[in-house]
Amino acid sequence: MADHSRLRRRFDRVIGYRLQAALVWLFIASMRLLSPERASDLGGGLLRRIGPRLSRSRRMRRDIARALPGLEPARVDAIVTQAWDNLGRTFAEYVHLDRIAADFDRYVEVSGLEHLHALVSDDRPGIVFTGHFANWELCAMVSARVGLHLTYVFRKPNNPFVAEMLARARSPLGGSMVPKGREAAKGLMAAIRTGGHVGLLVDQKLNEGPLVPFLGRDARTGTVLADLALRYDAPAVPIRVERTGVARFRVTILPPLDFARTGDVKADTLAAMKQVNALLEEWVRDDPGQWMWQHRRWPD
């Protein structure tokens, strides 16, 4: 088994990674031949047709039915299809982030910018957060446009060639990236301690963390947002992204959440994350097809 694993790693380093990178390069190059609108339509169309047939969609249908009880089966199927469509569009738009940034007002309408300006000017550390809604990368782009330098966590691909290509595609988002894992907490903490700002995606399943209600069921929930906000008195500003058309978006920046501080750190942390999850619930219920149901948010 050990020999097999070593051979596999060697194959990946010498051949496998290059083959993967070639496919990713072909995808990026093909999408770059299209406009952001046509690429979005192509990506959405592909996953809209393929996604609902994948085994993962069975779990998506189950999760939607549990989270949003009372829906007719046809409505559940429509949400599954829309979720796949949105994910396909997001993938395709990823390679056009520079073009979206260059012609920002054409693609994105924004409200609530005063809350980001306040983070820039208040001489305090701060947090912006969102979930996997519509094209969530727009949160970082909007923040960068007002001079808000974010430190955010990303999962670095094992393939170094792919990692380099994705880093180039992400460059219009600005900010600093720290790899997911042990280094992530250190990187976020260092940014906050020096009065900087962090960007967080707070709707993913974790294998640890307290159980916090989310859409009617307990879900393991990371507490980084609450930990940083409470410990460093850092404002936590929610940003909601909605898809309004083909490669068209509405970004709404909300006022910072007001977290209770009773002196009981554990209780305050749990209460803060309940507040965060409740806000995300509102967004999901408002337009469930724009949330990424593909990930396993609940343990069963």
C-alpha positions as CSV (number, residue, x, y, z in Angstrom):
1,M,0.0,0.0,0.0
2,A,2.8,2.4,0.9
3,D,4.6,1.7,-2.4
4,H,1.3,2.2,-4.3
5,S,0.8,5.6,-2.6
6,R,4.4,6.7,-3.4
7,L,3.9,5.7,-7.0
8,R,0.6,7.6,-7.2
9,R,2.2,10.7,-5.7
10,R,5.1,10.4,-8.1
11,F,2.7,10.0,-11.1
12,D,0.8,13.0,-10.0
13,R,4.0,15.1,-9.7
14,V,5.4,14.0,-13.1
15,I,2.3,13.5,-15.2
16,G,-1.0,13.7,-13.4
17,Y,-0.7,17.3,-12.3
18,R,0.3,18.5,-15.8
19,L,-2.7,16.6,-17.3
20,Q,-5.1,18.3,-14.8
21,A,-3.5,21.6,-15.5
22,A,-3.9,21.2,-19.2
23,L,-7.6,20.6,-18.8
24,V,-8.0,23.6,-16.5
25,W,-6.1,25.7,-18.9
26,L,-8.3,24.5,-21.8
27,F,-11.4,25.4,-19.8
28,I,-10.1,28.8,-18.9
29,A,-9.0,29.5,-22.5
30,S,-12.3,28.4,-23.9
31,M,-14.3,30.5,-21.5
32,R,-12.1,33.5,-22.1
33,L,-13.1,33.4,-25.8
34,L,-16.6,34.2,-24.7
35,S,-18.1,37.3,-23.0
36,P,-18.9,37.0,-19.3
37,E,-22.6,36.7,-20.3
38,R,-22.1,33.9,-22.8
39,A,-19.7,32.0,-20.5
40,S,-22.2,32.3,-17.7
41,D,-24.9,30.9,-19.9
42,L,-22.7,28.0,-21.0
43,G,-21.6,27.1,-17.6
44,G,-25.1,27.3,-16.2
45,G,-26.6,25.3,-19.0
46,L,-24.0,22.5,-18.6
47,L,-24.5,22.0,-14.9
48,R,-28.3,22.6,-15.2
49,R,-28.5,19.5,-17.4
50,I,-25.8,17.3,-15.7
51,G,-26.1,18.2,-12.0
52,P,-29.7,17.0,-11.3
53,R,-28.7,13.6,-12.6
54,L,-25.7,13.2,-10.2
55,S,-26.0,11.1,-7.1
56,R,-25.3,14.3,-5.0
57,S,-28.6,15.6,-6.1
58,R,-30.4,13.0,-4.1
59,R,-29.0,14.4,-0.9
60,M,-29.7,17.9,-2.1
61,R,-33.4,17.0,-2.5
62,R,-33.5,15.5,0.9
63,D,-31.8,18.5,2.5
64,I,-34.1,20.9,0.8
65,A,-37.2,19.0,1.8
66,R,-36.1,18.9,5.4
67,A,-35.0,22.6,5.5
68,L,-38.0,23.9,3.7
69,P,-40.9,21.6,4.7
70,G,-44.1,21.7,2.8
71,L,-42.6,22.2,-0.7
72,E,-44.1,20.3,-3.6
73,P,-41.6,17.8,-5.1
74,A,-41.6,19.8,-8.3
75,R,-40.5,22.9,-6.4
76,V,-37.8,20.9,-4.7
77,D,-36.6,19.7,-8.1
78,A,-36.6,23.3,-9.4
79,I,-34.4,24.5,-6.5
80,V,-31.9,21.7,-7.2
81,T,-31.8,22.7,-10.9
82,Q,-31.3,26.3,-10.0
83,A,-28.6,25.5,-7.5
84,W,-26.7,23.6,-10.2
85,D,-27.3,26.4,-12.7
86,N,-25.9,28.9,-10.3
87,L,-22.8,26.9,-9.5
88,G,-22.1,26.4,-13.2
89,R,-22.4,30.1,-13.8
90,T,-20.1,30.9,-10.9
91,F,-17.4,28.6,-12.2
92,A,-17.6,30.2,-15.7
93,E,-17.7,33.7,-14.3
94,Y,-14.6,33.0,-12.3
95,V,-12.3,33.3,-15.3
96,H,-14.0,36.7,-16.1
97,L,-13.5,38.3,-12.7
98,D,-11.0,40.8,-14.3
99,R,-13.6,41.8,-16.9
100,I,-16.3,42.2,-14.4
101,A,-14.1,44.3,-12.2
102,A,-13.1,46.5,-15.2
103,D,-16.7,47.2,-16.1
104,F,-18.1,46.9,-12.6
105,D,-21.1,49.2,-12.9
106,R,-22.4,47.2,-15.8
107,Y,-22.4,44.0,-13.9
108,V,-23.0,44.9,-10.3
109,E,-25.3,47.2,-8.4
110,V,-24.3,47.9,-4.8
111,S,-26.1,49.4,-1.8
112,G,-24.9,50.0,1.7
113,L,-21.3,51.0,0.8
114,E,-21.3,53.3,3.8
115,H,-20.8,50.3,6.1
116,L,-17.7,49.3,4.2
117,H,-16.4,52.9,4.3
118,A,-16.9,52.9,8.0
119,L,-14.7,49.8,8.3
120,V,-12.0,51.5,6.3
121,S,-12.0,54.7,8.4
122,D,-12.7,53.6,12.0
123,D,-9.1,52.6,12.9
124,R,-10.3,49.2,14.2
125,P,-10.1,45.7,13.0
126,G,-13.2,44.4,11.2
127,I,-14.9,41.5,9.6
128,V,-17.0,41.1,6.5
129,F,-18.8,37.8,6.0
130,T,-21.2,36.0,3.7
131,G,-22.2,32.5,2.6
132,H,-22.1,30.6,-0.7
133,F,-24.9,32.6,-2.4
134,A,-24.9,33.6,-6.1
135,N,-21.3,34.5,-7.0
136,W,-19.9,35.0,-3.6
137,E,-16.6,36.2,-4.9
138,L,-18.2,39.6,-5.5
139,C,-17.9,40.3,-1.8
140,A,-14.1,40.5,-2.0
141,M,-14.3,42.6,-5.2
142,V,-16.6,45.2,-3.7
143,S,-14.5,45.4,-0.6
144,A,-11.3,45.9,-2.7
145,R,-13.0,48.8,-4.6
146,V,-13.4,50.8,-1.4
147,G,-9.8,50.2,-0.3
148,L,-10.7,47.4,2.2
149,H,-7.8,44.9,2.2
150,L,-9.2,41.6,3.3
151,T,-7.4,38.5,4.5
152,Y,-9.4,35.4,3.7
153,V,-9.1,31.7,3.8
154,F,-8.9,29.5,0.7
155,R,-8.4,25.9,-0.1
156,K,-5.1,25.7,-2.0
157,P,-5.3,23.0,-4.7
158,N,-2.7,20.2,-4.4
159,N,-1.8,20.7,-8.0
160,P,0.7,23.7,-8.0
161,F,0.0,24.4,-11.7
162,V,-3.7,24.7,-11.1
163,A,-3.1,26.7,-7.9
164,E,-1.1,29.3,-9.9
165,M,-3.8,29.6,-12.6
166,L,-6.5,30.1,-10.0
167,A,-4.4,32.7,-8.1
168,R,-4.1,34.7,-11.4
169,A,-7.9,34.4,-11.9
170,R,-8.5,35.7,-8.4
171,S,-6.1,38.6,-8.6
172,P,-8.9,41.2,-9.3
173,L,-10.3,40.4,-5.9
174,G,-7.3,41.8,-4.1
175,G,-6.6,41.0,-0.5
176,S,-4.4,38.3,1.0
177,M,-5.0,34.6,1.0
178,V,-4.1,32.2,3.7
179,P,-4.4,28.4,3.1
180,K,-7.1,26.5,4.8
181,G,-5.8,24.4,7.8
182,R,-3.6,25.2,10.7
183,E,-2.2,28.4,9.0
184,A,-5.7,29.8,8.5
185,A,-6.4,30.7,12.2
186,K,-2.9,32.2,12.6
187,G,-3.3,34.3,9.4
188,L,-6.7,35.6,10.4
189,M,-5.6,36.4,14.0
190,A,-2.5,38.2,12.7
191,A,-4.6,40.4,10.5
192,I,-7.1,41.3,13.2
193,R,-4.3,41.9,15.8
194,T,-2.7,44.5,13.6
195,G,-6.0,46.3,13.0
196,G,-6.7,44.6,9.6
197,H,-9.8,43.1,8.2
198,V,-10.8,39.6,7.3
199,G,-13.4,38.1,5.0
200,L,-15.2,34.9,6.0
201,L,-17.5,32.4,4.4
202,V,-19.5,31.1,7.3
203,D,-22.0,28.6,6.0
204,Q,-19.9,25.4,5.4
205,K,-20.1,22.2,7.4
206,L,-17.2,21.6,9.8
207,N,-16.2,18.4,11.6
208,E,-15.9,20.3,14.9
209,G,-17.5,23.3,16.5
210,P,-20.8,23.7,18.4
211,L,-24.1,22.5,17.1
212,V,-26.0,25.6,16.1
213,P,-29.5,25.6,14.6
214,F,-29.6,26.2,10.8
215,L,-32.8,25.8,8.8
216,G,-34.5,23.8,11.5
217,R,-31.6,21.3,12.2
218,D,-28.5,21.5,14.3
219,A,-25.3,22.0,12.2
220,R,-21.6,22.0,13.2
221,T,-20.7,25.7,13.0
222,G,-17.3,27.4,13.1
223,T,-16.9,30.1,15.7
224,V,-14.1,32.1,14.1
225,L,-16.3,35.0,13.3
226,A,-17.7,35.3,16.9
227,D,-14.3,34.6,18.4
228,L,-12.7,37.5,16.5
229,A,-15.6,39.9,16.8
230,L,-16.0,39.4,20.6
231,R,-12.4,39.2,21.6
232,Y,-11.2,42.2,19.5
233,D,-14.4,44.3,19.4
234,A,-14.4,44.0,15.6
235,P,-17.5,45.0,13.7
236,A,-19.0,42.1,11.7
237,V,-20.6,43.3,8.5
238,P,-22.8,40.9,6.4
239,I,-22.6,41.1,2.6
240,R,-25.4,39.5,0.6
241,V,-24.9,38.7,-3.1
242,E,-27.9,38.0,-5.3
243,R,-27.9,37.0,-9.0
244,T,-30.3,39.3,-10.9
245,G,-29.6,38.2,-14.4
246,V,-27.0,36.7,-16.7
247,A,-23.7,37.8,-15.1
248,R,-25.6,40.5,-13.3
249,F,-25.6,40.9,-9.5
250,R,-27.0,42.9,-6.6
251,V,-24.6,43.3,-3.6
252,T,-26.2,44.5,-0.4
253,I,-23.9,45.5,2.5
254,L,-25.8,45.4,5.8
255,P,-25.0,47.2,9.1
256,P,-22.7,45.4,11.5
257,L,-24.4,42.8,13.7
258,D,-24.9,43.7,17.3
259,F,-23.5,40.9,19.4
260,A,-24.4,40.7,23.1
261,R,-21.5,40.7,25.5
262,T,-22.5,39.3,28.9
263,G,-19.0,38.3,30.1
264,D,-19.8,34.6,29.6
265,V,-17.6,34.0,26.6
266,K,-18.9,30.6,25.7
267,A,-22.6,31.7,25.8
268,D,-21.9,34.9,24.0
269,T,-20.0,33.0,21.2
270,L,-22.9,30.6,20.8
271,A,-25.5,33.4,20.8
272,A,-23.5,35.3,18.1
273,M,-23.3,32.3,15.8
274,K,-27.1,31.7,16.3
275,Q,-27.6,35.2,15.1
276,V,-25.3,34.7,12.1
277,N,-27.1,31.5,11.1
278,A,-30.5,33.1,11.5
279,L,-29.5,35.8,9.0
280,L,-28.2,33.2,6.5
281,E,-31.5,31.3,6.9
282,E,-33.4,34.5,5.9
283,W,-31.3,34.7,2.7
284,V,-31.8,31.0,1.9
285,R,-35.6,31.1,2.4
286,D,-35.9,34.3,0.3
287,D,-34.3,32.6,-2.7
288,P,-33.2,29.0,-2.0
289,G,-31.9,28.3,-5.5
290,Q,-29.1,30.8,-5.1
291,W,-27.5,28.9,-2.2
292,M,-25.0,26.2,-2.7
293,W,-26.9,23.1,-1.5
294,Q,-24.2,20.9,-2.9
295,H,-22.1,20.9,0.2
296,R,-23.0,18.7,3.2
297,R,-24.1,21.3,5.7
298,W,-25.7,18.8,8.1
299,P,-24.0,15.7,9.5
300,D,-26.6,13.1,8.2
